[in-house]
Amino acid sequence: MKRIFLFLVTNLAVLVLITIIARVFNIDTALAQQGVDMGSLLVMAAVIGFAGSFISLAISKWSAKHLMGVRVIEQPQNEAQAWLVDVVRRHAERSGIGMPEVGIFEAREMNAFATGARRDHALVAVSTALVNGMTQEEAEAVLGHEITHVANGDMVTLALIQGVVNTFVIFLSRVIGTVIDNAISGSRQREEQRGPGPFYFLIVIVLQVALGILANIVVMWFSRQREFRADEGGAKLAGTGNMIGALERLDAQHGAPLPGQMAAFGISGNVASGLQRLFMSHPPIAERIAALRALRQGTSE
């Protein structure tokens, strides 16, 4: 319920901000002169923006299985698989969610991820390197981290935020593009033709790319915040020491993170510095460990 409330408040703030900007800079009048209705444009932008976001969410499990080669454990074939399924089941029950699918994917790096459109029908997958390279206590903490992502509805929330961001990018690129195109074309456009000039679509494409890069900073910021919350959840489910131990083991490896679109869903992500930090899906592991140690110290006091 809190997630939906925050989403509605965010959208209300977006509408208010757009209205103020349009009034202050007289953009709505300029668009009206060009035959562009801001309300219709905003609806179109929202439909396109949220459609892409929710389609990605709807096929996230399918994509993960095929992109990562995840083998879902239908019937455990050995003790390690049986242990994985049992731990996920216990974590899910404690977190109040339905039993996720449990899978394993081949990888030389220790990693894990959770995805899915619904809390009660998610997928939790771990790499073979993690199963073989971590102690059971550390692996249990990693699984707790991923189950917390599911229980918190992080995949859905990320899709909602991405939808809002997409709407902003699509809407503003066309609004600004119309104003720039009108300024370039000037009176010639008004006299000779009605509608966009010859450079309008090129302008919109350039603006959409530029605004999309800036908007990605917002999405990545949320992704980093949810990692701290998931670490805290993993610590509650499996012990703070075990969660710290798992992160330290991840920090010791020098492998690559999950590829492409799956990077934001893994427990381990890219490491960057400077301005690149703004585009990181995960905080540096050292910061995550420090946050857990501070949490443990606060709990013990």
Sequence and secondary structure as in RCSB ss.txt:
>XXXX:A:sequence
MKRIFLFLVTNLAVLVLITIIARVFNIDTALAQQGVDMGSLLVMAAVIGFAGSFISLAISKWSAKHLMGVRVIEQ
PQNEAQAWLVDVVRRHAERSGIGMPEVGIFEAREMNAFATGARRDHALVAVSTALVNGMTQEEAEAVLGHEITHV
ANGDMVTLALIQGVVNTFVIFLSRVIGTVIDNAISGSRQREEQRGPGPFYFLIVIVLQVALGILANIVVMWFSRQ
REFRADEGGAKLAGTGNMIGALERLDAQHGAPLPGQMAAFGISGNVASGLQRLFMSHPPIAERIAALRALRQGTS
E
>XXXX:A:secstr
 HHHHHHHHHHHHHHHHHHHHHHHTTHHHHHHHTT  HHHHHHHHHHHHHHHHHHHHHTHHHHHHHHHT EE SS
  SHHHHHHHHHHHHHHHHHT    EEEEE  SS  EEEE SSTTS EEEEEHHHHHHS HHHHHHHHHHHHHHH
HTTHHHHHHHHHHHHHHHHHHHHHHHHHHHHHHHHHHHHHHH SS  TTHHHHHHHHHHHHHHHHHHHHHHHHHH
HHHHHHHHHHHHH HHHHHHHHHHHHH       GGGGGGBSS     GGGGGG SS  HHHHHHHHHHHHHHHH
 
